Amino acid sequence: MVSDAQTGDGGVSSPAAPSVPQFERPKAPKRRTSPNPVAVIGGALVAGYVLAKAIDWRGQAHPRR
């Protein structure tokens, strides 16, 4: 067996590892996803249909003679 006197460390214990990580991982930047093209086209069609119906309905309220 090797004693402390022979190793030369003088009874100094090794430092304990920290229980909590010292550095946090950098957070990945959030990727902005574009909206679904089918949903955008569908929304535009619905909005156009509703707008056309509203204009047609108002046109029938005061017909031109």
C-alpha positions in Angstrom: 0.0 0.0 0.0 1.1 3.5 -0.7 0.8 6.0 2.1 0.0 9.8 1.8 3.6 10.6 2.6 4.9 8.6 -0.3 2.6 10.2 -2.9 3.3 13.7 -1.9 -0.2 15.1 -2.0 -0.1 15.9 1.8 -3.6 14.7 2.5 -5.3 17.1 0.1 -8.4 15.6 -1.3 -9.4 16.0 -4.9 -12.0 18.8 -5.5 -15.6 17.6 -5.8 -17.4 18.0 -9.0 -20.2 20.6 -9.0 -23.7 19.0 -8.6 -25.2 21.5 -11.1 -23.9 22.3 -14.6 -22.0 25.5 -14.6 -22.9 26.5 -18.1 -26.3 26.2 -19.8 -26.5 25.1 -23.4 -27.3 28.0 -25.8 -30.9 27.8 -26.8 -31.5 27.1 -30.5 -33.1 30.1 -32.2 -36.8 29.5 -32.9 -37.5 28.8 -36.5 -40.4 30.8 -37.9 -42.5 28.5 -40.1 -44.5 29.9 -42.9 -48.2 29.2 -42.9 -49.5 26.3 -45.0 -50.0 27.6 -48.6 -53.2 25.6 -49.0 -54.7 27.3 -46.0 -53.7 30.7 -47.3 -55.2 30.1 -50.7 -58.3 28.6 -49.1 -58.7 31.6 -46.8 -58.3 34.0 -49.7 -61.0 32.1 -51.6 -63.4 32.2 -48.7 -62.7 35.9 -48.1 -63.3 36.7 -51.8 -66.5 34.7 -51.9 -67.9 36.5 -48.8 -66.8 39.9 -50.2 -68.5 39.2 -53.5 -71.7 38.1 -51.8 -71.7 41.2 -49.7 -71.2 43.5 -52.7 -73.9 41.6 -54.6 -76.3 41.8 -51.7 -75.8 45.5 -51.3 -76.3 46.0 -55.1 -79.7 44.4 -54.9 -80.8 46.8 -52.2 -80.7 49.7 -54.6 -81.0 48.4 -58.2 -80.4 50.7 -61.0 -83.3 51.3 -63.4 
